[in-house]
Amino acid sequence: MKDKELITEIQNMRMRLGVLRDNIRSRDEIAGEYAGDIMAMMTKILSRISKERVDR
């Protein structure tokens, strides 16, 4: 998988999780926070991939 495809896939997953996070949080506040933590991790992954592309 090329970097651009990987970045696009992670961005799409992050957006879908953002929508789900709101639904999750309405049922369980802590689970919603966990979903937010996962979104933050995905953002860090995207940042590292982007940085590596620039460094090449």
PDB file of N, CA, C and O in Angstrom:
ATOM      1  N   MET A   1       0.852  -1.172   0.000  1.00  0.00           N
ATOM      2  CA  MET A   1       0.000   0.000   0.000  1.00  0.00           C
ATOM      3  C   MET A   1       0.899   1.236   0.000  1.00  0.00           C
ATOM      4  O   MET A   1       1.845   1.328   0.782  1.00  0.00           O
ATOM      5  N   LYS A   2       0.601   2.152  -0.858  1.00  0.00           N
ATOM      6  CA  LYS A   2       1.386   3.384  -0.932  1.00  0.00           C
ATOM      7  C   LYS A   2       1.053   4.286   0.251  1.00  0.00           C
ATOM      8  O   LYS A   2      -0.022   4.193   0.843  1.00  0.00           O
ATOM      9  N   ASP A   3       2.004   5.164   0.581  1.00  0.00           N
ATOM     10  CA  ASP A   3       1.805   6.081   1.714  1.00  0.00           C
ATOM     11  C   ASP A   3       0.523   6.893   1.568  1.00  0.00           C
ATOM     12  O   ASP A   3      -0.226   7.054   2.532  1.00  0.00           O
ATOM     13  N   LYS A   4       0.271   7.402   0.369  1.00  0.00           N
ATOM     14  CA  LYS A   4      -0.921   8.240   0.173  1.00  0.00           C
ATOM     15  C   LYS A   4      -2.202   7.444   0.425  1.00  0.00           C
ATOM     16  O   LYS A   4      -3.144   7.953   1.033  1.00  0.00           O
ATOM     17  N   GLU A   5      -2.233   6.199  -0.042  1.00  0.00           N
ATOM     18  CA  GLU A   5      -3.405   5.346   0.196  1.00  0.00           C
ATOM     19  C   GLU A   5      -3.566   5.061   1.687  1.00  0.00           C
ATOM     20  O   GLU A   5      -4.678   5.080   2.214  1.00  0.00           O
ATOM     21  N   LEU A   6      -2.455   4.799   2.357  1.00  0.00           N
ATOM     22  CA  LEU A   6      -2.481   4.531   3.791  1.00  0.00           C
ATOM     23  C   LEU A   6      -2.996   5.753   4.561  1.00  0.00           C
ATOM     24  O   LEU A   6      -3.831   5.626   5.456  1.00  0.00           O
ATOM     25  N   ILE A   7      -2.494   6.918   4.206  1.00  0.00           N
ATOM     26  CA  ILE A   7      -2.936   8.153   4.864  1.00  0.00           C
ATOM     27  C   ILE A   7      -4.428   8.369   4.657  1.00  0.00           C
ATOM     28  O   ILE A   7      -5.143   8.716   5.597  1.00  0.00           O
ATOM     29  N   THR A   8      -4.895   8.166   3.443  1.00  0.00           N
ATOM     30  CA  THR A   8      -6.319   8.340   3.143  1.00  0.00           C
ATOM     31  C   THR A   8      -7.166   7.370   3.946  1.00  0.00           C
ATOM     32  O   THR A   8      -8.205   7.750   4.487  1.00  0.00           O
ATOM     33  N   GLU A   9      -6.727   6.112   4.029  1.00  0.00           N
ATOM     34  CA  GLU A   9      -7.485   5.103   4.779  1.00  0.00           C
ATOM     35  C   GLU A   9      -7.550   5.449   6.267  1.00  0.00           C
ATOM     36  O   GLU A   9      -8.608   5.329   6.885  1.00  0.00           O
ATOM     37  N   ILE A  10      -6.429   5.875   6.842  1.00  0.00           N
ATOM     38  CA  ILE A  10      -6.423   6.243   8.262  1.00  0.00           C
ATOM     39  C   ILE A  10      -7.296   7.476   8.496  1.00  0.00           C
ATOM     40  O   ILE A  10      -8.011   7.543   9.496  1.00  0.00           O
ATOM     41  N   GLN A  11      -7.245   8.445   7.591  1.00  0.00           N
ATOM     42  CA  GLN A  11      -8.090   9.632   7.735  1.00  0.00           C
ATOM     43  C   GLN A  11      -9.566   9.255   7.697  1.00  0.00           C
ATOM     44  O   GLN A  11     -10.364   9.770   8.480  1.00  0.00           O
ATOM     45  N   ASN A  12      -9.924   8.362   6.790  1.00  0.00           N
ATOM     46  CA  ASN A  12     -11.322   7.918   6.701  1.00  0.00           C
ATOM     47  C   ASN A  12     -11.755   7.191   7.962  1.00  0.00           C
ATOM     48  O   ASN A  12     -12.856   7.415   8.464  1.00  0.00           O
ATOM     49  N   MET A  13     -10.888   6.315   8.481  1.00  0.00           N
ATOM     50  CA  MET A  13     -11.201   5.599   9.716  1.00  0.00           C
ATOM     51  C   MET A  13     -11.379   6.584  10.873  1.00  0.00           C
ATOM     52  O   MET A  13     -12.281   6.430  11.696  1.00  0.00           O
ATOM     53  N   ARG A  14     -10.519   7.586  10.925  1.00  0.00           N
ATOM     54  CA  ARG A  14     -10.581   8.584  12.002  1.00  0.00           C
ATOM     55  C   ARG A  14     -11.888   9.378  11.937  1.00  0.00           C
ATOM     56  O   ARG A  14     -12.500   9.657  12.967  1.00  0.00           O
ATOM     57  N   MET A  15     -12.312   9.738  10.727  1.00  0.00           N
ATOM     58  CA  MET A  15     -13.577  10.467  10.578  1.00  0.00           C
ATOM     59  C   MET A  15     -14.766   9.611  11.015  1.00  0.00           C
ATOM     60  O   MET A  15     -15.667  10.094  11.701  1.00  0.00           O
ATOM     61  N   ARG A  16     -14.761   8.338  10.614  1.00  0.00           N
ATOM     62  CA  ARG A  16     -15.857   7.435  11.017  1.00  0.00           C
ATOM     63  C   ARG A  16     -15.880   7.264  12.530  1.00  0.00           C
ATOM     64  O   ARG A  16     -16.949   7.253  13.139  1.00  0.00           O
ATOM     65  N   LEU A  17     -14.711   7.132  13.134  1.00  0.00           N
ATOM     66  CA  LEU A  17     -14.637   6.990  14.585  1.00  0.00           C
ATOM     67  C   LEU A  17     -15.132   8.258  15.277  1.00  0.00           C
ATOM     68  O   LEU A  17     -15.739   8.180  16.345  1.00  0.00           O
ATOM     69  N   GLY A  18     -14.880   9.419  14.684  1.00  0.00           N
ATOM     70  CA  GLY A  18     -15.366  10.679  15.255  1.00  0.00           C
ATOM     71  C   GLY A  18     -16.882  10.690  15.365  1.00  0.00           C
ATOM     72  O   GLY A  18     -17.432  11.141  16.370  1.00  0.00           O
ATOM     73  N   VAL A  19     -17.551  10.200  14.345  1.00  0.00           N
ATOM     74  CA  VAL A  19     -19.018  10.123  14.364  1.00  0.00           C
ATOM     75  C   VAL A  19     -19.467   9.111  15.417  1.00  0.00           C
ATOM     76  O   VAL A  19     -20.379   9.376  16.200  1.00  0.00           O
ATOM     77  N   LEU A  20     -18.811   7.945  15.422  1.00  0.00           N
ATOM     78  CA  LEU A  20     -19.162   6.917  16.403  1.00  0.00           C
ATOM     79  C   LEU A  20     -18.895   7.377  17.832  1.00  0.00           C
ATOM     80  O   LEU A  20     -19.646   7.041  18.748  1.00  0.00           O
ATOM     81  N   ARG A  21     -17.823   8.145  18.021  1.00  0.00           N
ATOM     82  CA  ARG A  21     -17.456   8.601  19.367  1.00  0.00           C
ATOM     83  C   ARG A  21     -18.605   9.362  20.012  1.00  0.00           C
ATOM     84  O   ARG A  21     -18.889   9.178  21.195  1.00  0.00           O
ATOM     85  N   ASP A  22     -19.263  10.213  19.238  1.00  0.00           N
ATOM     86  CA  ASP A  22     -20.387  10.967  19.792  1.00  0.00           C
ATOM     87  C   ASP A  22     -21.524  10.042  20.217  1.00  0.00           C
ATOM     88  O   ASP A  22     -22.141  10.246  21.263  1.00  0.00           O
ATOM     89  N   ASN A  23     -21.796   9.034  19.408  1.00  0.00           N
ATOM     90  CA  ASN A  23     -22.839   8.058  19.767  1.00  0.00           C
ATOM     91  C   ASN A  23     -22.424   7.233  20.975  1.00  0.00           C
ATOM     92  O   ASN A  23     -23.241   6.958  21.854  1.00  0.00           O
ATOM     93  N   ILE A  24     -21.163   6.840  21.018  1.00  0.00           N
ATOM     94  CA  ILE A  24     -20.652   6.060  22.147  1.00  0.00           C
ATOM     95  C   ILE A  24     -20.723   6.883  23.422  1.00  0.00           C
ATOM     96  O   ILE A  24     -21.158   6.394  24.464  1.00  0.00           O
ATOM     97  N   ARG A  25     -20.292   8.137  23.335  1.00  0.00           N
ATOM     98  CA  ARG A  25     -20.251   9.008  24.515  1.00  0.00           C
ATOM     99  C   ARG A  25     -21.650   9.230  25.083  1.00  0.00           C
ATOM    100  O   ARG A  25     -21.806   9.380  26.295  1.00  0.00           O
ATOM    101  N   SER A  26     -22.665   9.253  24.225  1.00  0.00           N
ATOM    102  CA  SER A  26     -24.028   9.458  24.728  1.00  0.00           C
ATOM    103  C   SER A  26     -24.491   8.270  25.573  1.00  0.00           C
ATOM    104  O   SER A  26     -25.393   8.410  26.399  1.00  0.00           O
ATOM    105  N   ARG A  27     -23.883   7.111  25.369  1.00  0.00           N
ATOM    106  CA  ARG A  27     -24.236   5.922  26.151  1.00  0.00           C
ATOM    107  C   ARG A  27     -23.294   5.705  27.325  1.00  0.00           C
ATOM    108  O   ARG A  27     -23.714   5.267  28.397  1.00  0.00           O
ATOM    109  N   ASP A  28     -21.994   6.020  27.112  1.00  0.00           N
ATOM    110  CA  ASP A  28     -20.996   5.730  28.140  1.00  0.00           C
ATOM    111  C   ASP A  28     -19.864   6.747  27.996  1.00  0.00           C
ATOM    112  O   ASP A  28     -19.106   6.715  27.027  1.00  0.00           O
ATOM    113  N   GLU A  29     -19.762   7.638  28.963  1.00  0.00           N
ATOM    114  CA  GLU A  29     -18.798   8.733  28.908  1.00  0.00           C
ATOM    115  C   GLU A  29     -17.349   8.229  28.813  1.00  0.00           C
ATOM    116  O   GLU A  29     -16.560   8.751  28.026  1.00  0.00           O
ATOM    117  N   ILE A  30     -17.007   7.225  29.609  1.00  0.00           N
ATOM    118  CA  ILE A  30     -15.628   6.713  29.615  1.00  0.00           C
ATOM    119  C   ILE A  30     -15.291   6.054  28.275  1.00  0.00           C
ATOM    120  O   ILE A  30     -14.201   6.262  27.741  1.00  0.00           O
ATOM    121  N   ALA A  31     -16.202   5.276  27.737  1.00  0.00           N
ATOM    122  CA  ALA A  31     -15.966   4.646  26.433  1.00  0.00           C
ATOM    123  C   ALA A  31     -15.788   5.724  25.360  1.00  0.00           C
ATOM    124  O   ALA A  31     -14.972   5.560  24.453  1.00  0.00           O
ATOM    125  N   GLY A  32     -16.529   6.802  25.452  1.00  0.00           N
ATOM    126  CA  GLY A  32     -16.366   7.916  24.520  1.00  0.00           C
ATOM    127  C   GLY A  32     -14.989   8.549  24.633  1.00  0.00           C
ATOM    128  O   GLY A  32     -14.396   8.952  23.632  1.00  0.00           O
ATOM    129  N   GLU A  33     -14.483   8.634  25.865  1.00  0.00           N
ATOM    130  CA  GLU A  33     -13.129   9.161  26.061  1.00  0.00           C
ATOM    131  C   GLU A  33     -12.096   8.230  25.438  1.00  0.00           C
ATOM    132  O   GLU A  33     -11.126   8.695  24.840  1.00  0.00           O
ATOM    133  N   TYR A  34     -12.291   6.924  25.572  1.00  0.00           N
ATOM    134  CA  TYR A  34     -11.375   5.966  24.942  1.00  0.00           C
ATOM    135  C   TYR A  34     -11.373   6.149  23.425  1.00  0.00           C
ATOM    136  O   TYR A  34     -10.315   6.121  22.797  1.00  0.00           O
ATOM    137  N   ALA A  35     -12.547   6.336  22.841  1.00  0.00           N
ATOM    138  CA  ALA A  35     -12.630   6.562  21.397  1.00  0.00           C
ATOM    139  C   ALA A  35     -11.862   7.829  21.020  1.00  0.00           C
ATOM    140  O   ALA A  35     -11.182   7.867  19.994  1.00  0.00           O
ATOM    141  N   GLY A  36     -11.971   8.858  21.847  1.00  0.00           N
ATOM    142  CA  GLY A  36     -11.211  10.088  21.613  1.00  0.00           C
ATOM    143  C   GLY A  36      -9.715   9.849  21.699  1.00  0.00           C
ATOM    144  O   GLY A  36      -8.946  10.426  20.930  1.00  0.00           O
ATOM    145  N   ASP A  37      -9.297   8.999  22.634  1.00  0.00           N
ATOM    146  CA  ASP A  37      -7.880   8.649  22.757  1.00  0.00           C
ATOM    147  C   ASP A  37      -7.381   7.926  21.502  1.00  0.00           C
ATOM    148  O   ASP A  37      -6.270   8.174  21.032  1.00  0.00           O
ATOM    149  N   ILE A  38      -8.206   7.041  20.976  1.00  0.00           N
ATOM    150  CA  ILE A  38      -7.833   6.323  19.755  1.00  0.00           C
ATOM    151  C   ILE A  38      -7.711   7.302  18.593  1.00  0.00           C
ATOM    152  O   ILE A  38      -6.800   7.185  17.774  1.00  0.00           O
ATOM    153  N   MET A  39      -8.620   8.262  18.519  1.00  0.00           N
ATOM    154  CA  MET A  39      -8.528   9.283  17.468  1.00  0.00           C
ATOM    155  C   MET A  39      -7.222  10.065  17.595  1.00  0.00           C
ATOM    156  O   MET A  39      -6.593  10.386  16.586  1.00  0.00           O
ATOM    157  N   ALA A  40      -6.814  10.372  18.816  1.00  0.00           N
ATOM    158  CA  ALA A  40      -5.556  11.096  19.030  1.00  0.00           C
ATOM    159  C   ALA A  40      -4.374  10.249  18.562  1.00  0.00           C
ATOM    160  O   ALA A  40      -3.433  10.771  17.966  1.00  0.00           O
ATOM    161  N   MET A  41      -4.421   8.936  18.832  1.00  0.00           N
ATOM    162  CA  MET A  41      -3.351   8.052  18.368  1.00  0.00           C
ATOM    163  C   MET A  41      -3.298   8.023  16.847  1.00  0.00           C
ATOM    164  O   MET A  41      -2.218   8.039  16.257  1.00  0.00           O
ATOM    165  N   MET A  42      -4.462   7.981  16.216  1.00  0.00           N
ATOM    166  CA  MET A  42      -4.500   7.975  14.753  1.00  0.00           C
ATOM    167  C   MET A  42      -3.902   9.263  14.193  1.00  0.00           C
ATOM    168  O   MET A  42      -3.219   9.245  13.168  1.00  0.00           O
ATOM    169  N   THR A  43      -4.159  10.368  14.865  1.00  0.00           N
ATOM    170  CA  THR A  43      -3.590  11.649  14.441  1.00  0.00           C
ATOM    171  C   THR A  43      -2.070  11.601  14.539  1.00  0.00           C
ATOM    172  O   THR A  43      -1.375  12.095  13.651  1.00  0.00           O
ATOM    173  N   LYS A  44      -1.553  11.014  15.604  1.00  0.00           N
ATOM    174  CA  LYS A  44      -0.095  10.883  15.761  1.00  0.00           C
ATOM    175  C   LYS A  44       0.494   9.998  14.672  1.00  0.00           C
ATOM    176  O   LYS A  44       1.560  10.299  14.135  1.00  0.00           O
ATOM    177  N   ILE A  45      -0.197   8.908  14.344  1.00  0.00           N
ATOM    178  CA  ILE A  45       0.266   8.023  13.274  1.00  0.00           C
ATOM    179  C   ILE A  45       0.326   8.791  11.959  1.00  0.00           C
ATOM    180  O   ILE A  45       1.312   8.704  11.227  1.00  0.00           O
ATOM    181  N   LEU A  46      -0.729   9.542  11.662  1.00  0.00           N
ATOM    182  CA  LEU A  46      -0.742  10.335  10.429  1.00  0.00           C
ATOM    183  C   LEU A  46       0.393  11.342  10.407  1.00  0.00           C
ATOM    184  O   LEU A  46       1.021  11.554   9.370  1.00  0.00           O
ATOM    185  N   SER A  47       0.654  11.953  11.532  1.00  0.00           N
ATOM    186  CA  SER A  47       1.726  12.928  11.630  1.00  0.00           C
ATOM    187  C   SER A  47       3.085  12.285  11.349  1.00  0.00           C
ATOM    188  O   SER A  47       3.906  12.845  10.623  1.00  0.00           O
ATOM    189  N   ARG A  48       3.312  11.119  11.922  1.00  0.00           N
ATOM    190  CA  ARG A  48       4.596  10.430  11.714  1.00  0.00           C
ATOM    191  C   ARG A  48       4.766   9.993  10.262  1.00  0.00           C
ATOM    192  O   ARG A  48       5.850  10.122   9.694  1.00  0.00           O
ATOM    193  N   ILE A  49       3.691   9.474   9.662  1.00  0.00           N
ATOM    194  CA  ILE A  49       3.770   9.053   8.262  1.00  0.00           C
ATOM    195  C   ILE A  49       4.082  10.260   7.384  1.00  0.00           C
ATOM    196  O   ILE A  49       4.937  10.194   6.501  1.00  0.00           O
ATOM    197  N   SER A  50       3.381  11.357   7.635  1.00  0.00           N
ATOM    198  CA  SER A  50       3.603  12.572   6.844  1.00  0.00           C
ATOM    199  C   SER A  50       5.019  13.079   7.018  1.00  0.00           C
ATOM    200  O   SER A  50       5.656  13.489   6.048  1.00  0.00           O
ATOM    201  N   LYS A  51       5.524  13.057   8.256  1.00  0.00           N
ATOM    202  CA  LYS A  51       6.875  13.530   8.535  1.00  0.00           C
ATOM    203  C   LYS A  51       7.894  12.662   7.804  1.00  0.00           C
ATOM    204  O   LYS A  51       8.852  13.179   7.230  1.00  0.00           O
ATOM    205  N   GLU A  52       7.693  11.353   7.823  1.00  0.00           N
ATOM    206  CA  GLU A  52       8.618  10.450   7.135  1.00  0.00           C
ATOM    207  C   GLU A  52       8.627  10.700   5.638  1.00  0.00           C
ATOM    208  O   GLU A  52       9.671  10.596   4.994  1.00  0.00           O
ATOM    209  N   ARG A  53       7.467  11.031   5.081  1.00  0.00           N
ATOM    210  CA  ARG A  53       7.392  11.322   3.640  1.00  0.00           C
ATOM    211  C   ARG A  53       8.203  12.577   3.320  1.00  0.00           C
ATOM    212  O   ARG A  53       8.882  12.640   2.295  1.00  0.00           O
ATOM    213  N   VAL A  54       8.129  13.570   4.197  1.00  0.00           N
ATOM    214  CA  VAL A  54       8.860  14.823   3.991  1.00  0.00           C
ATOM    215  C   VAL A  54      10.369  14.590   4.137  1.00  0.00           C
ATOM    216  O   VAL A  54      11.172  15.163   3.401  1.00  0.00           O
ATOM    217  N   ASP A  55      10.732  13.743   5.095  1.00  0.00           N
ATOM    218  CA  ASP A  55      12.154  13.482   5.347  1.00  0.00           C
ATOM    219  C   ASP A  55      12.843  12.718   4.213  1.00  0.00           C
ATOM    220  O   ASP A  55      14.064  12.787   4.068  1.00  0.00           O
ATOM    221  N   ARG A  56      12.071  12.001   3.421  1.00  0.00           N
ATOM    222  CA  ARG A  56      12.675  11.196   2.336  1.00  0.00           C
ATOM    223  C   ARG A  56      13.224  12.030   1.238  1.00  0.00           C
ATOM    224  O   ARG A  56      13.758  11.497   0.266  1.00  0.00           O
TER     225      ARG A  56
END
